[in-house]
């Protein structure tokens, strides 16, 4: 006998209720009353962050909305600093900075926005957490996401297609260094038949204060006598207002066919002013100037529109086509006056600049399941063209007259880049315990720049094979082992390639050089190995340990030398390919509820901890401390959340710590970076499911940011120590669901 498929329990209960009512009801009248139908909403449950991580063949961490908004952060980079293997550098603690994976500096970590490279001129801190749906962190490169990821890839996924109706408003006000910073965010999402939309906007206004103290001392090695003792103190105040808006408009055209538009807009305006004092602590020395003041303004606008079309054919073939365009414009001007002790102007520098960036991109993916779904074969292509037009005029006025500081390269610059890529990838579930992902990617980049001193061209092409495997010792078990063998690379940036020189602010020294590009740079190439073990807990927790190694060829590093500029000798820093390097590391992560490890009755505490240790060596530079630039010995994060029973209150805190370290940049250059410690905490009171109040503190018990640069020659040693005071920011955020 043939059996019918079983019905869901909710439908059986509904049927029983209807039967009971009809059985006891009196006979129906001749004219039945109009029936009232209740709206029934069926929602698809998305996989949890842990489930997405466990199901991925390539090692991947997924951070969803709950973790993104937990601490009430103002920027995406503040969210990233607590994630395993991610550190921030280049800025004061608690004030953001460059995002680095595995301790490696900018350029080693690939940052994507919705799976695509970010538009030129757009900073990660221009995104607010309210605009982000999730963050995907991939430890190794894949053919689909790209091979410019020696350290890994961070993909910021903005708000996506609608899963439920949203109408959220967040009001935030922060207090930092005596200044108030208001912030307003609004998110709206809705499904209307075959059309859905998701819109988010953010308005921010704030003032920043910055105090920088640079103390430079030069001594003779022979007798220890001081030949230079100079101190440059700068106090800067800046005010910025910005508006960000983005969204996704999606139409369902038919079974398996959708079309989406994704607009994104940034508008910002800033004003700044600074006062500087240049002191010579040697009474016999006369500094270039006694004081300096500077005022400036800046404006930036960026618009981006992406389109995506997806369809599925009867044969099981899936096609995805995408295209996008962006237009960014920025302009600014500044006036700097350098004065003597009486206040008279010795030197005035007027700087005006304007730039425009235009970008076009297109790509596609053709995929099909084979072998009863065991294989997912994909072929893809990408093309991206960017053009930058820049005009800059810098005039110096002094007792000798007025001259242009742009003389050797002209006031205009045009640069173009063309990137093409082809890739193929196969995800193969061999057995329920084994899954493999193999891929091959070819990528080429052409860069051309035009200036008054001629045209500069650069071309690079890389083929990268990529292989990932995941193995579960027990079918359906909680343990998993991952192995990756990859080839990745780091392409020189546009600023690295363009030879245009930018003059240093203040005295030109070996520790304060001018900066310029090098059109002869070649890309860095890296061979990588990753091995990890993961144990998943019943309630969604995870424990993991992993090791990695990268062997890097043609390492790029800035080198400072004396060059003749306009008939005058000046120190200039240019990037160079200096040889080979290797980096290795160990990464440990734990995320769980205390009740998953302890017996019944454990306190309602969720814990998060990760520790990463790194070692690296640049072969062409002698030790000690001949490590890769900006890579510390180790970094650690510790955090927890306590959800009170019987109270609508949640408390949480996190500690981010990176110890001090030293880096030998060349045989005669050495930098040191001081300890970085950031303590954040929050309290969340839930009045109702529609109303919450979140209070937070960022960078409690702040540390000063202290760095030093040392240059040693045959006869002298020059040490420049830079310090910035730390500060604590307080914030209050009201979260409403309307």
VEXMAR-537983 format. One line per 5 residues: their letters; for each residue x, y, z of C-alpha. Coordinates in steps of 0.05 Angstrom, whole numbers, plus 5000, padded with zeros to 4 digits. Example, Ala and Ser with C-alpha at 12.3 -4.5 7.8 and 13.67 -1.06 7.14 Angstrom:
BEGIN
as> 5246:4910:5156 ~ 5273:4979:5143
This chain:
BEGIN
xxxxx> 5000:5000:5000 ~ 5027:5069:4983 ~ 5034:5117:5042 ~ 5023:5192:5038 ~ 5078:5240:5059
xxxxx> 5072:5261:5132 ~ 5045:5331:5145 ~ 5080:5381:5190 ~ 5054:5379:5261 ~ 5029:5451:5257
xxxxx> 4983:5432:5199 ~ 4957:5371:5237 ~ 4940:5414:5297 ~ 4905:5464:5252 ~ 4865:5409:5219
xxxxx> 4844:5380:5286 ~ 4821:5448:5310 ~ 4780:5459:5248 ~ 4749:5389:5254 ~ 4730:5401:5327
xxxxx> 4696:5467:5312 ~ 4657:5440:5253 ~ 4634:5379:5292 ~ 4603:5420:5349 ~ 4577:5477:5306
xxxxx> 4502:5486:5291 ~ 4477:5477:5220 ~ 4501:5532:5174 ~ 4452:5586:5155 ~ 4429:5592:5084
xxxxx> 4474:5653:5074 ~ 4541:5640:5106 ~ 4578:5700:5137 ~ 4641:5725:5103 ~ 4702:5687:5126
xxxxx> 4762:5723:5155 ~ 4829:5696:5134 ~ 4888:5706:5179 ~ 4956:5724:5149 ~ 5005:5666:5156
xxxxx> 5079:5684:5148 ~ 5129:5630:5131 ~ 5202:5647:5140 ~ 5263:5610:5117 ~ 5313:5599:5173
xxxxx> 5383:5617:5152 ~ 5441:5573:5174 ~ 5475:5596:5238 ~ 5545:5627:5235 ~ 5575:5564:5264
xxxxx> 5537:5519:5214 ~ 5563:5560:5155 ~ 5634:5554:5182 ~ 5627:5479:5192 ~ 5599:5467:5122
xxxxx> 5653:5507:5085 ~ 5710:5466:5055 ~ 5758:5526:5058 ~ 5771:5551:5129 ~ 5721:5607:5141
xxxxx> 5694:5646:5200 ~ 5625:5678:5194 ~ 5605:5736:5239 ~ 5531:5752:5239 ~ 5487:5809:5263
xxxxx> 5487:5790:5337 ~ 5563:5793:5343 ~ 5569:5854:5298 ~ 5524:5898:5341 ~ 5543:5867:5409
xxxxx> 5591:5922:5433 ~ 5555:5981:5400 ~ 5616:5998:5357 ~ 5616:6060:5313 ~ 5658:6030:5256
xxxxx> 5668:5962:5223 ~ 5742:5962:5240 ~ 5726:5964:5314 ~ 5685:5901:5305 ~ 5741:5866:5267
xxxxx> 5795:5878:5320 ~ 5763:5825:5366 ~ 5761:5770:5314 ~ 5813:5713:5313 ~ 5878:5732:5280
xxxxx> 5856:5803:5265 ~ 5894:5864:5292 ~ 5892:5939:5280 ~ 5953:5982:5270 ~ 5976:6050:5248
xxxxx> 5928:6089:5293 ~ 5918:6104:5365 ~ 5887:6049:5408 ~ 5811:6054:5405 ~ 5814:6098:5342
xxxxx> 5815:6045:5288 ~ 5873:6035:5240 ~ 5896:5988:5185 ~ 5862:5919:5187 ~ 5913:5863:5189
xxxxx> 5905:5788:5189 ~ 5959:5745:5220 ~ 5998:5807:5239 ~ 6014:5825:5167 ~ 6009:5898:5144
xxxxx> 5963:5929:5093 ~ 5962:5896:5025 ~ 5970:5826:5052 ~ 5897:5824:5074 ~ 5845:5826:5019
xxxxx> 5784:5870:5036 ~ 5722:5857:4995 ~ 5654:5890:4995 ~ 5598:5842:4974 ~ 5651:5797:4944
xxxxx> 5683:5853:4902 ~ 5742:5899:4911 ~ 5726:5964:4946 ~ 5724:6027:4903 ~ 5787:6070:4903
xxxxx> 5784:6123:4957 ~ 5734:6086:5000 ~ 5758:6071:5071 ~ 5733:6012:5112 ~ 5716:6060:5169
xxxxx> 5666:6094:5123 ~ 5620:6034:5136 ~ 5578:6030:5199 ~ 5560:5964:5232 ~ 5486:5978:5220
xxxxx> 5498:5973:5144 ~ 5530:5904:5149 ~ 5493:5837:5145 ~ 5553:5793:5161 ~ 5629:5788:5157
xxxxx> 5664:5729:5125 ~ 5737:5715:5142 ~ 5773:5664:5098 ~ 5842:5642:5121 ~ 5867:5620:5053
xxxxx> 5853:5646:4983 ~ 5803:5612:4937 ~ 5796:5615:4862 ~ 5729:5651:4868 ~ 5745:5704:4920
xxxxx> 5815:5720:4892 ~ 5888:5705:4905 ~ 5910:5774:4929 ~ 5903:5747:4999 ~ 5970:5724:5027
xxxxx> 5944:5734:5098 ~ 5871:5720:5082 ~ 5806:5753:5059 ~ 5754:5795:5096 ~ 5689:5800:5058
xxxxx> 5640:5853:5084 ~ 5570:5833:5063 ~ 5521:5891:5065 ~ 5447:5883:5080 ~ 5419:5829:5034
xxxxx> 5352:5804:5009 ~ 5295:5810:5059 ~ 5283:5754:5109 ~ 5235:5794:5152 ~ 5205:5864:5153
xxxxx> 5252:5915:5185 ~ 5242:5987:5205 ~ 5298:6000:5255 ~ 5324:6067:5281 ~ 5388:6073:5322
xxxxx> 5405:6138:5357 ~ 5476:6142:5384 ~ 5514:6196:5420 ~ 5587:6189:5440 ~ 5634:6232:5482
xxxxx> 5708:6231:5469 ~ 5762:6281:5489 ~ 5711:6333:5510 ~ 5671:6330:5445 ~ 5602:6301:5430
xxxxx> 5591:6258:5368 ~ 5518:6245:5348 ~ 5501:6188:5301 ~ 5435:6168:5269 ~ 5422:6103:5231
xxxxx> 5358:6078:5197 ~ 5346:6010:5165 ~ 5284:5992:5127 ~ 5268:5926:5093 ~ 5204:5896:5064
xxxxx> 5178:5842:5017 ~ 5124:5864:4968 ~ 5103:5804:4926 ~ 5159:5792:4877 ~ 5196:5856:4897
xxxxx> 5238:5866:4960 ~ 5282:5922:4983 ~ 5332:5935:5039 ~ 5355:6006:5052 ~ 5402:6034:5105
xxxxx> 5427:6104:5119 ~ 5474:6134:5170 ~ 5489:6206:5189 ~ 5550:6222:5231 ~ 5578:6287:5259
xxxxx> 5638:6292:5304 ~ 5701:6329:5325 ~ 5769:6296:5336 ~ 5828:6322:5375 ~ 5898:6297:5363
xxxxx> 5963:6312:5399 ~ 6028:6288:5369 ~ 6097:6295:5399 ~ 6158:6277:5356 ~ 6226:6280:5390
xxxxx> 6287:6270:5345 ~ 6357:6262:5372 ~ 6420:6250:5332 ~ 6486:6231:5364 ~ 6557:6217:5340
xxxxx> 6578:6145:5350 ~ 6651:6163:5363 ~ 6641:6206:5425 ~ 6566:6205:5439 ~ 6560:6280:5427
xxxxx> 6490:6306:5408 ~ 6488:6337:5338 ~ 6412:6346:5334 ~ 6359:6351:5388 ~ 6293:6372:5360
xxxxx> 6221:6367:5384 ~ 6159:6378:5340 ~ 6093:6384:5377 ~ 6028:6386:5338 ~ 5957:6397:5363
xxxxx> 5903:6386:5311 ~ 5827:6394:5314 ~ 5782:6368:5259 ~ 5708:6366:5249 ~ 5674:6319:5200
xxxxx> 5603:6306:5177 ~ 5584:6247:5134 ~ 5523:6214:5103 ~ 5524:6141:5080 ~ 5466:6107:5044
xxxxx> 5461:6039:5012 ~ 5412:5985:4996 ~ 5390:5927:4954 ~ 5329:5926:4907 ~ 5311:5856:4883
xxxxx> 5259:5830:4834 ~ 5239:5757:4827 ~ 5230:5748:4753 ~ 5210:5675:4754 ~ 5228:5607:4782
xxxxx> 5302:5611:4800 ~ 5311:5679:4766 ~ 5326:5745:4803 ~ 5352:5814:4786 ~ 5381:5861:4838
xxxxx> 5408:5932:4840 ~ 5454:5953:4897 ~ 5465:6029:4903 ~ 5515:6059:4952 ~ 5530:6133:4966
xxxxx> 5580:6168:5012 ~ 5582:6244:5024 ~ 5631:6275:5073 ~ 5659:6343:5090 ~ 5714:6361:5139
xxxxx> 5750:6422:5167 ~ 5815:6421:5206 ~ 5864:6467:5239 ~ 5930:6453:5273 ~ 5984:6489:5312
xxxxx> 6056:6464:5313 ~ 6117:6482:5353 ~ 6188:6464:5331 ~ 6237:6467:5388 ~ 6312:6458:5386
xxxxx> 6335:6432:5453 ~ 6407:6449:5434 ~ 6417:6524:5448 ~ 6469:6529:5393 ~ 6423:6501:5339
xxxxx> 6373:6543:5300 ~ 6309:6505:5277 ~ 6279:6516:5208 ~ 6221:6552:5241 ~ 6193:6564:5311
xxxxx> 6119:6554:5301 ~ 6072:6533:5245 ~ 5997:6536:5236 ~ 5953:6501:5185 ~ 5880:6505:5164
xxxxx> 5847:6459:5114 ~ 5781:6435:5085 ~ 5763:6371:5049 ~ 5703:6344:5011 ~ 5690:6274:4985
xxxxx> 5632:6242:4947 ~ 5627:6170:4922 ~ 5570:6137:4885 ~ 5569:6064:4866 ~ 5516:6022:4831
xxxxx> 5521:5946:4821 ~ 5473:5901:4784 ~ 5466:5825:4790 ~ 5425:5776:4750 ~ 5418:5703:4768
xxxxx> 5380:5648:4733 ~ 5375:5572:4734 ~ 5363:5530:4672 ~ 5325:5465:4667 ~ 5390:5428:4657
xxxxx> 5413:5448:4727 ~ 5461:5500:4700 ~ 5464:5565:4739 ~ 5487:5632:4710 ~ 5505:5695:4748
xxxxx> 5523:5760:4713 ~ 5544:5823:4749 ~ 5566:5893:4730 ~ 5580:5957:4767 ~ 5604:6027:4762
xxxxx> 5631:6078:4812 ~ 5647:6152:4811 ~ 5685:6187:4866 ~ 5706:6259:4872 ~ 5749:6291:4925
xxxxx> 5776:6361:4934 ~ 5813:6398:4988 ~ 5856:6458:5003 ~ 5903:6478:5059 ~ 5947:6536:5080
xxxxx> 6009:6526:5123 ~ 6048:6583:5153 ~ 6117:6572:5184 ~ 6138:6629:5230 ~ 6198:6653:5268
xxxxx> 6201:6668:5343 ~ 6168:6736:5333 ~ 6110:6708:5293 ~ 6132:6734:5226 ~ 6118:6687:5167
xxxxx> 6181:6654:5140 ~ 6148:6606:5092 ~ 6077:6597:5068 ~ 6053:6535:5031 ~ 5986:6536:4993
xxxxx> 5961:6469:4972 ~ 5900:6455:4928 ~ 5881:6387:4903 ~ 5824:6355:4866 ~ 5815:6283:4844
xxxxx> 5765:6241:4807 ~ 5761:6165:4806 ~ 5719:6126:4757 ~ 5711:6051:4757 ~ 5675:5999:4715
xxxxx> 5672:5925:4731 ~ 5639:5863:4704 ~ 5641:5789:4717 ~ 5603:5725:4716 ~ 5599:5655:4741
xxxxx> 5573:5592:4708 ~ 5562:5533:4756 ~ 5530:5465:4754 ~ 5522:5407:4802 ~ 5546:5339:4778
xxxxx> 5548:5269:4806 ~ 5482:5275:4843 ~ 5505:5339:4876 ~ 5573:5313:4897 ~ 5609:5362:4851
xxxxx> 5596:5436:4844 ~ 5635:5459:4783 ~ 5644:5534:4772 ~ 5676:5577:4719 ~ 5683:5651:4727
xxxxx> 5712:5714:4697 ~ 5725:5785:4721 ~ 5745:5851:4688 ~ 5756:5917:4723 ~ 5779:5984:4697
xxxxx> 5795:6043:4741 ~ 5818:6113:4722 ~ 5844:6167:4769 ~ 5852:6240:4747 ~ 5887:6285:4797
xxxxx> 5905:6358:4797 ~ 5948:6387:4852 ~ 5980:6455:4859 ~ 6029:6468:4916 ~ 6061:6537:4920
xxxxx> 6115:6559:4968 ~ 6122:6632:4984 ~ 6184:6657:5022 ~ 6233:6714:5023 ~ 6263:6689:4957
xxxxx> 6196:6691:4921 ~ 6143:6641:4901 ~ 6157:6573:4870 ~ 6118:6510:4854 ~ 6135:6448:4894
xxxxx> 6105:6406:4838 ~ 6157:6427:4788 ~ 6191:6361:4775 ~ 6127:6322:4760 ~ 6076:6374:4740
xxxxx> 6009:6392:4771 ~ 5966:6338:4737 ~ 5967:6263:4739 ~ 5926:6210:4704 ~ 5931:6137:4723
xxxxx> 5894:6076:4695 ~ 5890:6004:4718 ~ 5860:5945:4681 ~ 5851:5879:4718 ~ 5827:5814:4685
xxxxx> 5817:5746:4717 ~ 5794:5677:4696 ~ 5782:5621:4746 ~ 5756:5551:4753 ~ 5735:5515:4817
xxxxx> 5709:5447:4837 ~ 5677:5433:4904 ~ 5672:5357:4913 ~ 5639:5320:4969 ~ 5676:5254:4962
xxxxx> 5642:5220:5021 ~ 5603:5247:5081 ~ 5671:5252:5116 ~ 5714:5281:5060 ~ 5705:5345:5020
xxxxx> 5754:5376:4971 ~ 5759:5443:4936 ~ 5808:5453:4880 ~ 5816:5516:4838 ~ 5860:5552:4788
xxxxx> 5861:5627:4778 ~ 5896:5672:4727 ~ 5899:5746:4741 ~ 5934:5803:4705 ~ 5940:5877:4722
xxxxx> 5963:5933:4675 ~ 5978:6001:4705 ~ 5993:6065:4666 ~ 6006:6135:4693 ~ 6016:6200:4655
xxxxx> 6050:6261:4685 ~ 6093:6318:4661 ~ 6155:6276:4668 ~ 6130:6223:4621 ~ 6089:6159:4619
xxxxx> 6101:6100:4666 ~ 6073:6031:4652 ~ 6073:5967:4692 ~ 6045:5898:4677 ~ 6040:5836:4720
xxxxx> 6007:5768:4713 ~ 6000:5711:4762 ~ 5973:5639:4758 ~ 5953:5611:4825 ~ 5933:5538:4839
xxxxx> 5892:5530:4903 ~ 5872:5467:4942 ~ 5830:5457:5005 ~ 5808:5394:5040 ~ 5763:5381:5101
xxxxx> 5759:5314:5137 ~ 5712:5291:5192 ~ 5741:5231:5230 ~ 5671:5208:5248 ~ 5612:5216:5200
xxxxx> 5565:5267:5230 ~ 5614:5280:5286 ~ 5635:5346:5318 ~ 5709:5343:5298 ~ 5739:5368:5234
xxxxx> 5809:5373:5204 ~ 5826:5424:5150 ~ 5886:5427:5103 ~ 5901:5481:5050 ~ 5957:5487:4999
xxxxx> 5954:5553:4962 ~ 5991:5602:4918 ~ 5976:5676:4930 ~ 6005:5744:4914 ~ 6007:5817:4934
xxxxx> 6004:5867:4877 ~ 6037:5936:4883 ~ 5987:5991:4897 ~ 5977:6050:4851 ~ 6013:6094:4901
xxxxx> 6072:6045:4902 ~ 6079:6048:4826 ~ 6069:6121:4811 ~ 6135:6157:4816 ~ 6105:6223:4840
xxxxx> 6141:6250:4902 ~ 6104:6278:4963 ~ 6145:6324:5007 ~ 6152:6310:5081 ~ 6121:6358:5132
xxxxx> 6175:6391:5174 ~ 6250:6380:5169 ~ 6271:6330:5117 ~ 6309:6277:5155 ~ 6326:6204:5144
xxxxx> 6272:6188:5196 ~ 6224:6238:5162 ~ 6235:6229:5087 ~ 6196:6249:5025 ~ 6157:6191:4995
xxxxx> 6153:6168:4923 ~ 6134:6107:4881 ~ 6173:6057:4839 ~ 6144:6036:4771 ~ 6193:5977:4768
xxxxx> 6161:5939:4826 ~ 6141:5867:4816 ~ 6085:5831:4855 ~ 6102:5790:4916 ~ 6088:5715:4908
xxxxx> 6072:5669:4966 ~ 6066:5593:4975 ~ 6021:5576:5033 ~ 6005:5518:5079 ~ 5947:5518:5130
xxxxx> 5929:5461:5177 ~ 5873:5466:5230 ~ 5833:5423:5277 ~ 5762:5444:5299 ~ 5716:5416:5352
xxxxx> 5643:5439:5351 ~ 5602:5439:5414 ~ 5528:5421:5418 ~ 5501:5491:5430 ~ 5541:5525:5375
xxxxx> 5609:5534:5409 ~ 5675:5519:5376 ~ 5746:5502:5397 ~ 5801:5505:5345 ~ 5876:5505:5335
xxxxx> 5912:5520:5270 ~ 5982:5530:5242 ~ 6003:5566:5179 ~ 6065:5582:5137 ~ 6076:5631:5080
xxxxx> 6140:5633:5038 ~ 6143:5700:5003 ~ 6185:5717:4941 ~ 6202:5788:4916 ~ 6184:5821:4982
xxxxx> 6166:5895:4976 ~ 6195:5943:5028 ~ 6207:6018:5030 ~ 6280:6039:5027 ~ 6305:6109:5044
xxxxx> 6363:6140:5004 ~ 6390:6209:4986 ~ 6365:6236:4919 ~ 6377:6301:4882 ~ 6312:6339:4877
xxxxx> 6314:6406:4842 ~ 6389:6410:4853 ~ 6382:6396:4928 ~ 6398:6331:4964 ~ 6336:6304:5000
xxxxx> 6319:6239:5035 ~ 6267:6200:4995 ~ 6233:6134:5012 ~ 6214:6088:4954 ~ 6188:6016:4955
xxxxx> 6236:5963:4929 ~ 6235:5887:4917 ~ 6288:5865:4968 ~ 6286:5788:4968 ~ 6251:5731:5003
xxxxx> 6216:5722:5070 ~ 6179:5669:5110 ~ 6126:5674:5164 ~ 6095:5621:5209 ~ 6043:5622:5263
xxxxx> 5997:5586:5311 ~ 5924:5607:5322 ~ 5879:5584:5378 ~ 5805:5601:5386 ~ 5751:5584:5437
xxxxx> 5678:5608:5435 ~ 5625:5575:5479 ~ 5572:5581:5532 ~ 5597:5561:5600 ~ 5538:5513:5606
xxxxx> 5568:5473:5547 ~ 5628:5454:5589 ~ 5602:5453:5661 ~ 5547:5414:5694 ~ 5476:5439:5702
xxxxx> 5470:5504:5740 ~ 5528:5540:5706 ~ 5522:5616:5704 ~ 5493:5647:5640 ~ 5561:5667:5613
xxxxx> 5586:5666:5541 ~ 5661:5667:5532 ~ 5704:5685:5471 ~ 5780:5679:5469 ~ 5834:5675:5416
xxxxx> 5909:5677:5417 ~ 5955:5681:5356 ~ 6032:5675:5356 ~ 6074:5696:5296 ~ 6146:5688:5273
xxxxx> 6176:5716:5209 ~ 6244:5728:5177 ~ 6267:5772:5119 ~ 6327:5735:5090 ~ 6362:5795:5059
xxxxx> 6365:5833:5126 ~ 6408:5812:5185 ~ 6377:5798:5253 ~ 6353:5805:5305 ~ 6281:5830:5293
xxxxx> 6286:5821:5217 ~ 6212:5805:5215 ~ 6158:5825:5165 ~ 6135:5897:5172 ~ 6084:5910:5227
xxxxx> 6079:5838:5250 ~ 6080:5830:5327 ~ 6103:5768:5365 ~ 6032:5753:5386 ~ 5963:5782:5398
xxxxx> 5904:5761:5441 ~ 5830:5775:5452 ~ 5787:5757:5512 ~ 5713:5773:5519 ~ 5650:5751:5553
xxxxx> 5575:5766:5560 ~ 5532:5755:5622 ~ 5457:5750:5611 ~ 5422:5761:5677 ~ 5367:5712:5695
xxxxx> 5303:5749:5715 ~ 5329:5816:5690 ~ 5328:5844:5618 ~ 5402:5862:5627 ~ 5464:5838:5591
xxxxx> 5535:5859:5610 ~ 5596:5847:5567 ~ 5669:5865:5561 ~ 5729:5851:5516 ~ 5804:5858:5521
xxxxx> 5848:5866:5459 ~ 5923:5861:5471 ~ 5985:5866:5427 ~ 6053:5869:5461 ~ 6109:5917:5442
xxxxx> 6157:5894:5388 ~ 6215:5917:5344 ~ 6225:5912:5269 ~ 6291:5917:5230 ~ 6271:5949:5164
xxxxx> 6342:5947:5135 ~ 6412:5938:5160 ~ 6412:6010:5186 ~ 6338:6022:5201 ~ 6299:5996:5261
xxxxx> 6229:6014:5287 ~ 6195:5998:5353 ~ 6121:5996:5369 ~ 6094:6002:5440 ~ 6044:5957:5474
xxxxx> 5972:5964:5448 ~ 5916:5948:5497 ~ 5843:5963:5487 ~ 5789:5949:5539 ~ 5716:5956:5517
xxxxx> 5652:5943:5556 ~ 5577:5950:5548 ~ 5511:5944:5585 ~ 5446:5928:5547 ~ 5377:5938:5578
xxxxx> 5319:5909:5539 ~ 5254:5945:5553 ~ 5216:5904:5501 ~ 5232:5866:5437 ~ 5223:5933:5401
xxxxx> 5264:5978:5448 ~ 5335:5971:5476 ~ 5385:6018:5508 ~ 5459:6003:5502 ~ 5514:6040:5541
xxxxx> 5586:6027:5522 ~ 5657:6049:5537 ~ 5714:6042:5488 ~ 5788:6041:5507 ~ 5779:6043:5582
xxxxx> 5844:6055:5620 ~ 5878:6081:5556 ~ 5951:6074:5539 ~ 5991:6125:5500 ~ 6013:6104:5431
xxxxx> 6089:6108:5427 ~ 6132:6088:5367 ~ 6204:6101:5349 ~ 6247:6100:5286 ~ 6322:6092:5289
xxxxx> 6372:6102:5232 ~ 6445:6085:5242 ~ 6500:6107:5194 ~ 6575:6097:5197 ~ 6583:6159:5241
xxxxx> 6515:6177:5272 ~ 6451:6148:5302 ~ 6385:6185:5294 ~ 6324:6166:5336 ~ 6255:6196:5325
xxxxx> 6203:6179:5379 ~ 6129:6194:5365 ~ 6077:6193:5419 ~ 6001:6204:5420 ~ 5960:6204:5484
xxxxx> 5904:6153:5490 ~ 5832:6172:5505 ~ 5768:6138:5528 ~ 5703:6144:5490 ~ 5634:6136:5522
xxxxx> 5571:6123:5482 ~ 5496:6114:5492 ~ 5454:6082:5437 ~ 5378:6076:5434 ~ 5356:6018:5389
xxx> 5284:6020:5364 ~ 5244:5972:5320 ~ 5185:6011:5292
